[in-house]
Amino acid sequence: MKNLQLSVVQLSEPAKTLRQEIRRFIYEEQEMGTFEPKCDSWLSGYSPNFSRKLGKRQWIGMTWPKRYGGQERSSIERYIVAEELLAAGAPVAAHWIADRQTGPLLLRYGTEHQRKFFLPKIVSGECYFAIGLSEPNAGSDLAAVSLKATKVDKGWILNGNKIWTSGAHFAHYMITLCRTSLKNPEDRHEGMSQLITDLSAPGVTIRPIHLMTGEHHFNEVIFEDVFVSEEMLIGEVGNGWKQGMAELAYERSGPERFLSTFPLLEELVNTLRLNGDNQLLSQVSPLVSNLWTLRNMSMGIAQMLEDNITPDLAAALVKDLGTQFEKQVAEMARLLVSFKSTDLSSRLEKLMSEAVLHAPGFTLRGGTTEILRGIVAKGVVRT
Ligand SMILES: Cc1cc2nc3c(=O)[nH]c(=O)nc-3n(C[C@H](O)[C@H](O)[C@H](O)COP(=O)(O)OP(=O)(O)OC[C@H]3O[C@@H](n4cnc5c(N)ncnc54)[C@H](O)[C@@H]3O)c2cc1C
């Protein structure tokens, strides 16, 4: 059985100062009325203006090399900025995916041309990416990906569909996992590649899939004879599976996997406190202690990234626990509020409806609970 070792992180003085800076910035933005706290803001709080402001403050691509516009700050410092923005429910969806996983992917596997072209634009909060993994017949079973890339002179021609693509309607590019050679029944992970696709290219159609609430969050993306230049291949032809798995570790490892409903938890605790509802507050306290544990685990993962250790197993574990926690917050708020007949603030009502309506997706997106538990089970018995 393999041990899961997550270190307990002590914050340095510069990290503590950074926390004060980002808190002050958020407070000032809220005072100016730039945004209202929102649940699930990292996936549905779209504001290019806010992303550009963060870019100006050098809070995007913080850990990346200075030659690409980054700040060479630590993963723990990046964690602090992410945590504060999520806790405040700030509108960070526009740049979130590019900052979280596209940049690290390009730093690890991209060409120098790709890094120089994309990273400075991401850092300034002006260039957004979508994740092109899921297809109508490939979700949990990602090895079933069938979007076809046919080699032509100086590039590839793409045909096929992606589905559930968050933010494709505002993203400029998508990292598209596709088949560059036929499926090998002996090894289904072979023959996949990652291409950077321009979502405004001729032949790309983006169809909205509306949520039950009418919100437009994700899409179907259809490729019909779309030409992609060979310069847009990431890494090696046929290495897409391995690269995609490395990208997923970034996708699963951050504090957004347990903080999507934090603004609701905070508002709920404040409301119960104001009303002197100590009995109900005691119902919420186990959630707060769970939050504390998850936070320490999540910071341990940030430390793994800092130490150049791929946190795939730990990320799967924390994502599983974290997304269940986010759902519990929504459910607890719903139960307590329906039990109590006191007046609710409009903010609590708004946050609760956002949390309740978005909660079903928490344990699906980025890999379902069942799939994550499979990874954890296999990971801990590996020697
Ligand atoms: C809000 C949201 C945003 C998303 N954004 C994106 C995005 O930007 N880009 C993108 O590519 N995808 C995105 N997705 C898609 C997401 O990654 C898939 O929904 C997820 O991987 C599951 O795939 P599926 O929907 O095809 O379900 P399926 O794979 O069909 O699974 C259905 C059910 O069967 C279970 N199951 C499947 N296989 C097994 C197994 N082997 N053992 C046990 N149980 C199993 C699953 O756990 C699940 O409960 C998003 C999804 C949501 C909800």
The ligand as a MOL file (V3000), in Angstrom:
LIG
                    3D

  0  0  0     0  0            999 V3000
M  V30 BEGIN CTAB
M  V30 COUNTS 53 58 0 0 0
M  V30 BEGIN ATOM
M  V30 1 C -20.4650 21.7010 -15.2500 0
M  V30 2 C -19.6820 20.8170 -16.1760 0
M  V30 3 C -18.6620 21.3640 -16.9380 0
M  V30 4 C -17.9400 20.5610 -17.8280 0
M  V30 5 N -16.9630 21.1400 -18.5930 0
M  V30 6 C -16.2700 20.3830 -19.4700 0
M  V30 7 C -15.2760 20.9890 -20.3060 0
M  V30 8 O -15.0400 22.1960 -20.2530 0
M  V30 9 N -14.6200 20.2110 -21.1940 0
M  V30 10 C -14.8450 18.8690 -21.2870 0
M  V30 11 O -14.1720 18.2130 -22.0840 0
M  V30 12 N -15.7940 18.2610 -20.5130 0
M  V30 13 C -16.4950 18.9930 -19.6150 0
M  V30 14 N -17.4810 18.4100 -18.8280 0
M  V30 15 C -17.7960 16.9890 -19.0340 0
M  V30 16 C -17.3250 16.0910 -17.9230 0
M  V30 17 O -15.9260 15.9420 -17.9470 0
M  V30 18 C -18.0640 14.7500 -18.1150 0
M  V30 19 O -19.4370 15.0040 -17.8440 0
M  V30 20 C -17.5520 13.6680 -17.1930 0
M  V30 21 O -16.2380 13.3040 -17.5110 0
M  V30 22 C -18.4580 12.3990 -17.2670 0
M  V30 23 O -18.6230 11.9950 -18.5820 0
M  V30 24 P -20.1010 11.7370 -19.1640 0
M  V30 25 O -20.9210 12.9700 -18.9180 0
M  V30 26 O -19.9680 11.2660 -20.5560 0
M  V30 27 O -20.7410 10.6020 -18.2510 0
M  V30 28 P -20.4360 9.0410 -18.3420 0
M  V30 29 O -18.9930 8.8150 -18.5390 0
M  V30 30 O -21.4040 8.4560 -19.3150 0
M  V30 31 O -20.8340 8.5830 -16.8800 0
M  V30 32 C -22.1900 8.4240 -16.4500 0
M  V30 33 C -22.1740 7.8220 -15.0460 0
M  V30 34 O -21.5640 6.5160 -15.0900 0
M  V30 35 C -20.4870 6.4220 -14.1750 0
M  V30 36 N -19.4020 5.6190 -14.7460 0
M  V30 37 C -18.8740 5.7220 -15.9840 0
M  V30 38 N -17.8580 4.8390 -16.1430 0
M  V30 39 C -17.7380 4.1830 -14.9670 0
M  V30 40 C -16.8530 3.1700 -14.4930 0
M  V30 41 N -15.9140 2.6490 -15.2640 0
M  V30 42 N -17.0150 2.7290 -13.2150 0
M  V30 43 C -17.9680 3.2600 -12.4120 0
M  V30 44 N -18.8450 4.2210 -12.8090 0
M  V30 45 C -18.7180 4.6860 -14.0660 0
M  V30 46 C -19.9900 7.8670 -14.0050 0
M  V30 47 O -19.3060 8.0320 -12.7920 0
M  V30 48 C -21.3050 8.6480 -14.0560 0
M  V30 49 O -21.9280 8.6450 -12.8170 0
M  V30 50 C -18.2220 19.1750 -17.9390 0
M  V30 51 C -19.2490 18.6200 -17.1560 0
M  V30 52 C -19.9730 19.4230 -16.2970 0
M  V30 53 C -21.0680 18.8020 -15.4610 0
M  V30 END ATOM
M  V30 BEGIN BOND
M  V30 1 1 1 2
M  V30 2 1 2 3
M  V30 3 2 2 52
M  V30 4 2 3 4
M  V30 5 1 4 5
M  V30 6 1 4 50
M  V30 7 2 5 6
M  V30 8 1 6 7
M  V30 9 1 6 13
M  V30 10 2 7 8
M  V30 11 1 7 9
M  V30 12 1 9 10
M  V30 13 2 10 11
M  V30 14 1 10 12
M  V30 15 2 12 13
M  V30 16 1 13 14
M  V30 17 1 14 15
M  V30 18 1 14 50
M  V30 19 1 15 16
M  V30 20 1 16 17
M  V30 21 1 16 18
M  V30 22 1 18 19
M  V30 23 1 18 20
M  V30 24 1 20 21
M  V30 25 1 20 22
M  V30 26 1 22 23
M  V30 27 1 23 24
M  V30 28 2 24 25
M  V30 29 1 24 26
M  V30 30 1 24 27
M  V30 31 1 27 28
M  V30 32 2 28 29
M  V30 33 1 28 30
M  V30 34 1 28 31
M  V30 35 1 31 32
M  V30 36 1 32 33
M  V30 37 1 33 34
M  V30 38 1 33 48
M  V30 39 1 34 35
M  V30 40 1 35 36
M  V30 41 1 35 46
M  V30 42 1 36 37
M  V30 43 1 36 45
M  V30 44 2 37 38
M  V30 45 1 38 39
M  V30 46 1 39 40
M  V30 47 2 39 45
M  V30 48 1 40 41
M  V30 49 2 40 42
M  V30 50 1 42 43
M  V30 51 2 43 44
M  V30 52 1 44 45
M  V30 53 1 46 47
M  V30 54 1 46 48
M  V30 55 1 48 49
M  V30 56 2 50 51
M  V30 57 1 51 52
M  V30 58 1 52 53
M  V30 END BOND
M  V30 END CTAB
M  END
